[in-house]
Amino acid sequence: MELKTRINSAIAQNIADARAEPAPAQLAAALDYACFPGGARVRPTILMSVALACGDDAPRVTDAAASALEIIHCASLVHDDLPCFDDADFRRGKPSVHRAFSEPLAVLTGDSLIILAFEILTRAAGQDPKRALDLLGILAKRTGMPNGICAGQGWESEDTIDLGAYHRSKTGALFIAATQMGAVAAGHEAEPWYELGARIGEAYQVADDLRDVLYDEKVLGKPAGQDDLLGRPSAVDQFGVQGAIQRLNDILSGAIASIPSCPGEAMLAKLVRKQAEALTPVAPAVAKA
């Protein structure tokens, strides 16, 4: 089965469970709206790829880990778009949840998805209690404080921002979760997979900073120029466009070198190279800038 199909199937089943009667109809619809159609499903794809590279001997645990991680990511997007944060009208090419359903329902949607993600991993304990507990710990650490995506959002309220800590929390956290949860789902230790996740996460943040400057709303599927508009720190602000592109290439080279020894090491290196091609801004956009 293609990884994206496997991921979407796992997410769809868990969202269906959360929407079961007698759930309130509008909130149930908003849960589905927030998760489908999905984006590239990059984080769960990385998670599953690591699990496969490590043997994937408990696929139902891997499926639970991948769907929980992506549902947390979807929850974070719902909250990011709220008027109190980015006040974004569009996400993934369609109206953001608070625009489509109302602000109160968007808050409840994000909250419900966060809780659902942890419920999914709790149910996975029936397959392997030790792995499920370790997965819960990793996802909690990379979602909350002091090093999770909540911390990343919190940095935006500080007068002085540590750019490295900000990027590691805002974007890197869920990529670290992806590599570590993939390993744990397959019965391997989490720690050796930290660096790979951190490097991929940093690369995605630098690439996102570049896209925010180089591309328009139509290409992005969400508002462009938000970093400058909201006064947020960015790699482009620190290094310039060409410097940020060079920084991106250096990070990705380091990511490939950091892959731990495992049966699927060559496959993972190929995946990172493929992501590098997808992340690097296209020449016309760079020239235009």
C-alpha atoms as one frame of an Amber mdcrd trajectory, in Angstrom:
protein
   0.000   0.000   0.000   1.273   3.490  -0.880   2.282   5.364   2.279  -0.089
   8.292   1.730  -3.008   5.907   1.244  -2.047   4.043   4.421  -1.772   7.319
   6.344  -5.070   8.729   5.103  -6.865   5.469   5.853  -5.618   5.483   9.450
  -6.553   9.146   9.951  -9.982   8.689   8.369 -10.830   5.782  10.670  -9.839
   7.739  13.766 -11.738  10.846  12.672 -14.785   8.676  11.947 -14.598   7.292
  15.494 -14.506  10.843  16.886 -17.535  11.851  14.787 -19.721   8.938  15.885
 -23.232   9.706  17.105 -24.368  11.465  19.202 -21.568  13.942  18.415 -22.626
  17.564  17.728 -22.969  17.821  13.961 -21.061  21.049  13.298 -18.066  20.138
  15.431 -18.023  16.648  13.902 -17.968  18.191  10.426 -15.199  20.585  11.438
 -12.970  17.710  12.581 -13.166  16.154   9.133 -12.766  19.537   7.415  -9.575
  20.267   9.369  -7.935  16.988   8.338  -9.229  16.372   4.797  -8.173  16.884
   2.156  -4.767  16.843   3.784  -1.546  18.455   2.694   1.520  16.470   1.716
   1.355  14.416   4.956   5.100  14.934   5.260   5.438  14.240   8.990   3.582
  10.907   9.040   5.361   9.906   5.815   8.705  10.438   7.531   7.456   8.539
  10.576   6.332   5.560   8.494   9.513   5.638   6.415  11.639   5.431   9.565
   9.466   2.604  10.892   9.840   0.716   7.615  13.596   1.298   7.654  13.647
  -0.217  11.138  11.547  -3.263  10.230   7.939  -2.071  10.878   7.200  -5.219
  12.889   4.045  -3.717  14.473   2.239  -1.934  11.615  -0.884  -1.185  13.652
   1.263   0.671  16.179   2.956   2.535  13.331  -0.440   3.475  11.870  -1.579
   4.786  15.255   1.619   6.809  15.676   1.387   8.299  12.186  -2.269   9.287
  12.482  -1.769  10.754  15.976   1.156  12.859  14.777  -0.684  14.203  11.735
  -3.815  14.948  13.767  -1.707  16.990  16.207  -0.264  18.850  13.219  -3.759
  19.546  11.844  -4.831  20.800  15.278  -1.881  23.193  15.360  -2.866  24.626
  11.964  -6.427  25.261  13.155  -5.119  27.145  16.179  -2.397  28.985  14.203
  -5.040  30.419  11.862  -7.209  31.864  14.654  -7.662  35.662  14.850  -5.631
  35.778  18.083  -2.623  34.335  16.231  -2.183  34.623  12.440  -5.803  35.567
  11.618  -5.508  33.606   8.359  -8.483  33.364   6.030  -7.203  30.378   4.038
  -5.410  27.110   4.692  -4.569  24.425   2.113  -6.401  26.398  -0.545  -9.752
  26.641   1.257 -11.244  28.815   4.026  -9.606  28.233   7.393 -11.699  26.435
  10.002 -12.659  29.588  11.890 -13.853  31.153   8.637 -15.800  28.084   7.572
 -17.323  27.185  10.954 -16.826  30.121  13.397 -14.108  30.981  15.883 -15.612
  29.058  18.848 -15.923  25.899  16.769 -12.338  26.316  15.520 -11.059  26.451
  19.112 -13.052  23.328  19.954 -11.854  21.602  16.773  -8.200  22.161  17.628
  -8.735  21.068  21.221 -10.673  17.955  20.180  -8.005  16.921  17.683  -5.242
  17.247  20.283  -7.166  15.047  22.699  -7.975  12.562  19.916  -4.280  12.188
  19.056  -3.440  11.070  22.574  -6.511   8.813  22.717  -5.280   7.050  19.560
  -1.933   6.262  21.188  -3.665   5.116  24.377  -5.657   2.589  22.321  -2.408
   1.388  20.736  -1.402   0.060  24.152  -3.532  -2.973  23.335  -0.940  -3.870
  20.695   2.236  -3.043  22.637   1.963  -1.227  26.012   5.665  -0.244  26.222
   5.814   1.227  22.732   2.500   3.034  23.198   3.705   4.614  26.458   6.958
   5.745  24.846   5.043   7.185  21.880   2.760   9.115  24.234   5.785  10.584
  25.988   7.453  11.701  22.756   4.312  13.290  21.335   3.558  15.073  24.618
   7.115  16.426  24.826   7.019  17.728  21.257   3.542  19.254  21.629   3.748
  21.142  24.932   6.312  23.110  26.941   9.220  23.811  27.019  10.298  22.355
  23.665   7.086  21.597  21.775   4.904  23.437  19.301   3.138  25.307  22.112
   6.510  26.780  23.061   7.053  27.690  19.415   3.845  29.708  19.401   4.781
  31.196  22.769   8.096  32.545  21.454   6.118  34.911  19.214   4.920  36.780
  22.311   8.451  37.414  23.616  10.254  40.746  23.217  13.530  38.979  22.441
  13.398  35.776  20.418  15.994  33.012  20.314  15.681  32.109  16.610  17.187
  28.647  17.045  14.899  27.737  19.963  11.930  29.274  18.152  12.497  27.184
  15.012  13.220  23.987  16.965   9.909  24.352  18.801   7.663  25.833  16.132
   8.625  23.514  13.277  11.355  21.138  14.366   9.411  19.610  17.248   7.000
  17.550  15.145   9.772  16.422  12.795  11.767  15.203  15.791   8.585  13.452
  16.916   8.252  11.918  13.429  11.695  10.320  13.345  11.673   9.249  16.991
   8.108   7.895  16.935   8.833   5.970  13.743  11.790   4.264  15.396   9.897
   3.535  18.615   6.884   2.155  16.727   9.252  -0.418  15.209  10.881  -1.312
  18.524  14.032   0.834  18.261  15.439   3.464  20.610  14.307   7.063  20.085
  17.461   9.028  20.940  19.615   8.169  17.875  16.884   9.632  15.665  16.795
  13.082  17.280  19.351  14.750  15.017  17.717  13.629  11.779  14.351  15.000
  12.891  15.870  18.252  14.123  17.710  18.830  10.850  14.682  18.058   8.690
  12.588  20.349  10.862  15.077  23.196  10.565  15.178  22.715   6.798  11.395
  22.922   6.597  11.344  26.112   8.642  13.987  27.791   6.471  12.100  26.643
   3.361   8.839  27.982   4.813  10.508  31.339   5.495  11.680  31.427   1.873
   8.265  30.492   0.485   6.648  33.211   2.588   8.841  35.780   0.802   9.103
  34.287  -2.690   5.625  32.930  -3.409   2.118  34.388  -3.480  -1.089  33.258
  -1.772  -2.246  31.300  -4.825   0.887  29.138  -4.805   1.030  28.747  -1.027
  -2.667  28.048  -0.437  -2.444  30.411   2.562  -1.598  34.105   3.097   1.886
  35.170   1.948   4.215  37.731   3.553   3.047  36.834   7.055   6.493  36.902
   8.693   7.052  40.523   7.730   3.434  41.517   8.420   3.423  39.992  11.908
   7.012  40.944  12.742   8.134  37.349  13.192  11.806  36.334  12.987  12.835
  34.388   9.912  15.866  32.887   8.203  15.393  35.305   5.295  15.476  38.254
   7.687  18.669  36.898   9.268  20.557  35.587   6.201  18.893  37.156   3.141
  17.305  35.100   0.351  20.500  33.613  -1.116  21.988  33.050   2.330  18.814
  31.238   3.445  18.931  29.011   0.352  22.545  28.108   1.117  21.588  27.473
   4.737  18.813  25.159   3.551  21.197  23.144   1.382  23.723  22.819   4.217
  21.051  21.572   6.637  19.771  18.961   4.207  23.290  17.667   3.545  23.757
  17.273   7.281  20.410  15.504   7.580  21.487  12.763   5.166  24.747  12.299
   7.063  22.885  11.994  10.377  20.717   8.989   9.432  21.381   6.225  12.000
  22.535   2.846  10.796  19.485   0.688  10.003  18.350  -1.811   7.348  16.600
   0.929   5.357  19.314   3.575   5.599  19.680   3.941   1.802  15.909   4.307
   1.402  15.807   7.081   3.995  18.675   8.911   2.313  16.708   8.789  -0.944
  13.635  10.184   0.852  15.607  13.110   2.305  17.083  13.891  -1.136  13.591
  13.861  -2.613  12.384  16.232   0.084  15.383  18.468  -0.611  14.303  18.795
  -4.240  10.746  19.627  -3.177  11.869  22.188  -0.599  14.407  24.137  -2.669
  12.734  27.239  -4.164  12.370  27.125  -7.930  14.686  29.296 -10.001  12.029
  31.673 -11.442  10.805  32.574  -7.974  14.341  33.223  -6.743  15.139  35.331
  -9.788  11.923  37.299  -9.293  12.917  38.062  -5.714
